[in-house]
Each structure stands twice: as C-alpha cells, then as structure tokens.
Amino acid sequence: MNKALLLMLFMVLYNGASSNGIGVGATATTARPEVVNIGAIFTFDSVIGKIAKLAIALAVEDVNSDPENLNGTKLTLKMQNTKSSDFLGIIEALQFMENDTVAIIGPQFSATAHVISHIADELKVPLLSFAATDPTLSPTQFPFLVRTTRSDLFQMTAVADLVDYYEWRDVIAIYVNDDFGRNAIAALGDKLAEKRCKISYKVPLNPKATKDEITNALISVSSMESRILILHIYTSWGLQVLTEARNLMMMAKSELKKKFKSQWSNLTSARRVNGSSFGLNTYGLYAYDSVRHLAVALDSFFARGGNISFSTDSNLNELRGGKLNLDALKMFNGGSQLLQSILEVNTTGLIGPIKFNPDGNLINPAFEVINVIGTGTRTIGYWSNSSGLSLDPPEKPQRKLQSNGSSIGIQRLYSVIWPGQTTQKPRGWVFPDNGRKLRIGVPNRVSYREFVGIKGTEFTGYCIEVFLAALDELPYAVPFKFVPFGDGKKNPENHELLHMIQIGEFDGVVGDITITTGRTKMVDFTQPYIESGLVVVAPIRKLNSSAWAFLRPFTPMMWGVTGIFFLVVGTVVWILERRTNEDFRGPPRKQFVTIIWFSFSTLFFSQILIINSSYTASLTSILTVEQLSSPIKGIESLATGNDPIGFPKGSFVGKYLTDELNIHSSGLVPLNSPEEFEKALKDGPRAGGVAAVVQERAYMELFLSVRCGYSIVGQEFTKMGWGFAFPKDSPLATDMSTAVLKLSEKGDLQKIRDKWLMRSACSAQGAKQSVDRLPLKSFWGLFVLSGIACFLALLLHVITTTKKQKDDGKSPSCIRFFNGRGIHRHLFPHIPRR
C-alpha cells in the first residue's frame, strides 16, 4: 500500500424537506411599521460570503415582493463586510445598534460570534448565524444567538460513527487553529472516545494558511502510523466538493428548491464577480433560509402585538461624551419577544424543516456521506442524529422493530472506492516510514528454554515460533528486531519486562507472559496463544497390582456385607426348599454344609450379576492400570493445611496465593528453577522441602514429562493464558490477535506446540508394555488361597475317611476309597452306576 496514501472524510449537510406548518402565536394586532431594519455581517470576498451575499439579497427581494409575508411591511437590509476581521465585525455590529436594527443575519465566523453575542445579549438584538458552527456557542451562554445552521457537534458525531463503522481506532485531525476548528475537533475527540477511538495527532493550521503550509502539514503526517485524516478546514483552501449542485441537492421533489436554483442561475449569470460566476453551496441555502426564517418570525411577532421601539441602555450612560459615541447605542425593547418568535418558527425552507429543539439546535440534523473518486463524487449513504449511518435518506423509516417491540438503528453504508482505486478497506495505519525497526523484548530465561531460548543472536522456542508464524499471517511486513532482556543468570521478572513497554524502550514483548488483570492496565495483549492455568504438583506413590489385588475392588465393609448377604440368601433358600427338596434334608451337619455351599455358589451365577460385573471391571482396572496416590488432593487441602508450598520466584503466583486464597506468606517458599522444584518436592516438609508446588500448567507439563515421581493433583483452579504484549491502543495488538486465531483455526498452533512441548519419557513404549503384561505377583495370593483350600479339603476328607474306617473295624487302604469301577460314591454321588 502506498505510504503516501491520504484518506480524507467529507461530511456534506443533507437537506431534508417537509411540509410543516408555521407556528403563529396570539392574534392580537397593532399598527405595523412600513419598514424594519435588519443587518447582515459576513466576509464578502470569501467563498461562503460571495454566495451568502447573493442569497440574502435574493431572500429579501422574495420577502418584499410578496405582500402576504409581512402584510405590507418591508425589510430594509444593510450588509457590512467584516473582511475576515473579528475586530471589524465588532465595530460593524455596534454601528447596526445605532440605527434601530431589530435583527442581524450573521456573523459568518464562530470567533466573531463569540464576541458579538455579548453585544446582542446586552442590547436584546437577535443574531441569526448561518455559518457559525462552533459547538461551544451554547444557547445557554448566548441566548440571543440563533444558529440557523447545524452545529459541528452533530457533524463530529457522524464522523465518529464512520470511524467506528470501518473499525478504525486512530485518526489524525487537521484543522483551522481558531474557535471554528479547535472546538469542533475537541467535540470530535469526545465522540471518538465514546467509540473507544482517539485522535492520535493534531495538526492546527493558521486561519490564513498558504498552499505551502498546507502541503507541509500533510508531509508532517505522512510518516505517521494513522492513515485516516479528518480535515476540518475552510472551503476556500480548495477541497471544494460542494461545487456540484446536483450532488448536493437531494430533494428534487421540492418546488421551493427548484425555483431557487433557477433564480440562482439567472442571478449569478447577471452578477458576475471579477468576470467569473460561482456555484451554490450549503451555506448559501442556510443564509437564504435565515432571512425567510426571520420574516416568518417577524410576522408572528407583529401578530402577537409586538412593536418596534428602542431605548437607551442605562449601562452605557457612564460612557457618554466619548468620541466613540457609545451612548448612542440603542436597546431593542421587543428583542426578547422577537427571539421567542424566532425559536418557535415551524416551517420549511430550502434546507428542509426549520424548527428548533429545546436546546436551540435545528431538529433532525442529517448529513450525506460522499465518496470522493478523483474529481467526481458518489453518495454512499446518510447519517442522521436519530438513525446513525444508513443507506436511506433521513426522511425514510430508519429503524426496524425487534421482537420485544424496541427499535434499533441499522448501521450500513454502500461500498467505497478508496484512494488507489481499491475496494479493500484500509486498516487505517502503517508503520512509520522512518527506517526504525520495532524493538521486541524477549526474556533471557535460564530455565524452560523450550518456551524461549537465546543463544547469541539466535532466538528459538515455542513462543518465538508462534510469534513468527503470526507475523506471516499479517497482510503487511513488520520490520522488527528481538532484544534480550535479563542477565541470563536468573529469570527476569515479567512485570519489569512489561514496564519497558510503558516507558517506550520496547515496542512489544514476546515470551511466556501470562495475561492478568493488573498487566492489562499496563499494556495491550493479543488473543491468548496458549492456555495455562494454575495447578498443584505433588509427589505420588504408585499402587501397582499386588498379591492381594483381587481383594481391592471391594472395601472390607463391602466384603463383610456381601458375605452376610450370601449366608442370608442361603438360609432363606434352605427354609423354603427343605420340606419339598430332598437335597435340603438330612443331618444338621449336612444341612449346614448345603447352606454354605449354596451361598457361595451364588457368587458364580446370575443372582448377583451386577456385583460380579462390577468386581470384574474394578479388578481389571487395578491389574492393568497404574494407580497413583498422593496425600495432597488439590489446592483446597493446601489452603487449609499448614504444609509449606513452593512457587516460582518472581512470578504472580505468590501474590495470587496470598491475595486470592488467603494463604499466609510465611507458608510460601520461592523456588528458582525446575531443579529446585524437584529437590524441594523430594525432600518434603520434614526435610526442609515443600509438600507441593503451585505453578502454571504449561511449565508443569514440561516439568512432569521427564520426572515420573510427581503428578498434577486436583483440578486446574484458574483460567489464564499467554499473549504477546504491545503498547496501549497499538493497532498491531488487534492484527496479531486475528493472526493467532487464524493459526489456531488452521491447526498450525497445535503443530508448533507438539514440536516444542510434547515430550514425555514417563510414557515410553517399554514402560507401557510392562504395565499391559500382568506378572505372577499380581495373582500369587489367589493361588496360595486356592492351594490352601484344596489342601484343607483333601486333609479333611482323609481324616474323615480314616475315622470312618476305624469305626467299621477295617484296616485303612487306599483302595477302599474306590469301588470296583475306581470311583468313590461318597465323593461323586452324581456319577451314575453302570
């Protein structure tokens, strides 16, 4: 993009039309005078003055030619040329006061209006200014100044809406260094602030600036970042976008305006100035309407019984006898009544509806937004105080009703052809064309170099690579250089690093900088490029499968209740089946054995399928997954306990633990490096170490990747992130945020993270296989129990059999255990005989 590109915004007054009636007061009548003296004060040779002079004269002729306007009373007009001099304006205003003047059209300039208004207020003579747009000309301070044009307050509101619409944040203001320019730009600054925008640089120009001075002013801003220039200057300096009457007049249906345009063409052809004719601008329309407005007000004034009379101002008696004859100045007795009539006028002029609101401003201020293309113009929309930016003229409905019945303005404009013949919206700023590269501060870390590493002039690490990738996503080049911060012997504090941005030493900071509330008051951060909340890391012990692992799925209480439940079920079944089932009959010993046997047999059948399934699932998990255990359960147990807690020295973590979690500082131990973390955790509280360490997850994941004896316990208890830092209101922060989001959407952010941070020796493939393959030690307890049960069963059987043989008087022999077929019927009665 051409760095010399200048974008200029022009707001053109939109002239609406209406058919409102004329507000007329009481019907009392008095004798009307034959003539009424009115005056006009402006600069004849200015662009506005040339047009206003003819427009005012034409308006007086139109009023006097129609007897219905003032019922026979004629207007006598006297015009004074101020020659762009505020002093002459004051003198000429005083001269009017000597000649029984009831009202003055003008003054043209805001600075003159500030002074003359004091005279008008004292002598009760209304001033109808068609060009004084200074927003500080308040009706409260100057009640006899009636502004018949739009205040710059509304124009600057429209400009602020445009800036916000195109998402610009900084603008440069070039303006006239007088009341007209200074106060208007002050109003613009207030309106931009409401949109979270600002004027980054102001260029005041001499009211009589030459072409060279204007050129120099533009050159002075050409090397600045902002490329949005707000020009608030006089039309006589060029930039005359109001010379094409067709582009200015939007009310083709207005017969009054058609008639005036025809009269204007004939009048300017007959009255050439210096051999050349000139066109019509908006101020000419305001000047014409001011006279017509005054005529309507005078008619209402006379209808209410008003009369023209003057008296001596008692405040001027002490000035009698001087050469200036100030005692000759007269005060208009009916001035207040005429002022009231002026403010109550409700009619239609060339500019549209002429009616004042309670604040003394014309109602419904509106502007046309024009796109200047070379030497031509194109309307891209409108702005009004009620609807904001819109595609439709203000007289059309501008609001849509929501479902709840409320209404909202539709902020829209047609597309713009920007300087350079492009339709792409300018971003509104560029880097200064002064050859200086941005100084990007980088923390010179001594640990966790995977995030930021510095070796000589080489900068590497996760944060550095994300920053470079984000720069590649920008639609423009960013000249920069990395500047290390720190001595390389200890990790620098991030607060000091960000302070370097505040004092102007750095233009940005790249590194492991956590976004916190306090830091956002110092600098502007980009969108977070990595999430990193606080976690608790503590030593853990492994609960691998053991010889008695098959007992761990249930607690002792669960085993006890289950056993009792089995016996109860066996007993109930015995009671129900005993009388009808022969298997539940016999000697008491046999019945007891039957109950026990049936109770334990239910363990392997569907009667307790849920318990059986749960036991199997839990046992599977115990035998195949490594179990980890720690006495620390999370930040809650740390906060309520008395064990020492480690935290990284120089970080925000210590302040967070004391301020937010109310942990006493005496229980906090600052640690400098991962090696100190490991030693303190290994020693534990009893040996001068710590029970746990609180640190950001990003660091701890890297810490734990090669240290298998520790783990994160509990939940992550804060939600934070890292971002790139830039000066307050830097547009680069916004553009880099967009670039980071693009990297995330494309998956590049995850790829960079995997490259630098995904490394874990604790989850190596060999270790995983050793867990998947179950060793003998996981089951030897079960085998021992089974062997003992079998041995006891056989021993009991041998003892029982031997005792029975002795009782029968027979010698013991192994063959007695078997019948002729080799099977003992007492042991296996279910096998049929053959």
Disulfide bonds with the S-S distance in Angstrom:
Cys708-Cys762 1.84
